[in-house]
Amino acid sequence: MRYEINGYTDMYTVISNERKIGGAVEAAKIRLRSGEEFSHAVITRLEMCDAQFCSIGIVTEEGQRFIVHIQDIGMVIDPVHVNVSDLCNIKMREMKMAERLKRLKRLVELNEGSCTLPFREEAQMLAEDIGIEYALSHVDLPFLPNPDKSRVVRIA
């Protein structure tokens, strides 16, 4: 878990800056005023109309996409900003992991032969978001710390 979400403004900030900071917003449970409940719903979109939030887009554990008016939401329980690899919603985790891996591969392909600081920072953020071991098994990233090679050996 990166950090807890304290309101719609935090959710909006994370979602709108997803490319820069990575991760996703997942709620342990979202309860609508009608009584429907969705466990491990990932919040994918937060729409604003003028200066007020008007609707929220979510993906359920079954992979269903819902757009819900803000006034129809009864409660959002335990929303957190988590790495994509830590999502409990399996459908969304698979989708986001594939999306991030595709972006990482394209980034490496475009920056082949050059290892600038912005490239390294974005590649590291993407690799940490999907899991460094998973990223290293699909893409060659020699500048990232390899978990197998970082063993500490104590001599005395």
Beta strands, then each sheet from edge to edge (+ up, - down):
strand 1: 3-4
strand 2: 24-32
strand 3: 37-49
strand 4: 52-59
strand 5: 65-69
strand 6: 73-82
sheet 1: 1+ 6- 2+ 3- 4+ 5-
end
